[in-house]
Amino acid sequence: MSTAINWSVPPGDPVLQHPLYQRFASSTIGSLDATSVKQALQGALADNESASVVAYLSWLLRILQL
């Protein structure tokens, strides 16, 4: 089973206001550090409310592997 590399949300989605999204979305992909993204992912709650930001952070990690 493969994982899709694409991630998107509709305009106005609540994840766009999430502090972790805003923290990483203001950086270029080339300047991101996988360790920082992993640490943020490890600190996310394993609940439904965190699902969108977990998906975003997971997408960042997949992108960084390219």
C-alpha positions in Angstrom: 0.0 0.0 0.0 1.4 3.4 -0.9 0.7 6.7 0.7 -0.4 9.7 -1.3 2.1 12.5 -1.4 -0.6 15.2 -1.9 -2.2 17.0 1.0 -4.8 19.8 0.7 -7.7 21.4 2.6 -10.4 23.7 1.5 -10.1 27.4 2.1 -11.1 28.3 5.6 -10.4 24.8 7.1 -9.6 25.1 10.8 -6.2 23.5 10.4 -5.1 26.6 8.6 -5.3 28.4 12.0 -3.6 25.7 14.0 -0.3 26.9 15.5 1.7 24.0 14.1 0.4 24.6 10.6 1.2 28.3 10.9 4.7 27.5 12.3 5.7 25.4 9.3 3.7 27.0 6.6 5.7 30.2 6.9 8.9 28.3 5.8 10.1 27.1 2.5 10.3 23.3 2.1 14.1 23.5 1.7 14.5 25.2 5.0 12.5 22.7 7.0 14.2 20.3 9.4 12.7 16.8 9.5 13.7 16.5 13.2 11.6 19.6 14.1 8.6 18.3 12.2 8.9 14.9 13.9 9.1 16.5 17.3 5.9 18.5 16.5 4.2 15.3 15.3 5.2 13.4 18.4 3.7 16.1 20.6 0.3 16.0 18.8 -2.6 14.5 20.6 -3.8 11.2 19.1 -7.4 12.4 18.8 -9.9 13.4 16.1 -9.3 17.1 16.6 -5.6 16.7 15.8 -6.1 14.5 12.7 -5.8 17.4 10.2 -2.6 18.8 11.6 -1.2 15.3 12.0 -2.0 14.7 8.3 -0.2 18.0 7.4 2.9 17.1 9.5 3.0 13.7 7.9 2.8 15.2 4.5 5.7 17.5 5.3 7.8 14.5 6.3 6.9 12.7 3.0 7.9 15.8 1.1 11.2 16.1 2.9 12.1 12.5 1.9 11.9 13.4 -1.8 
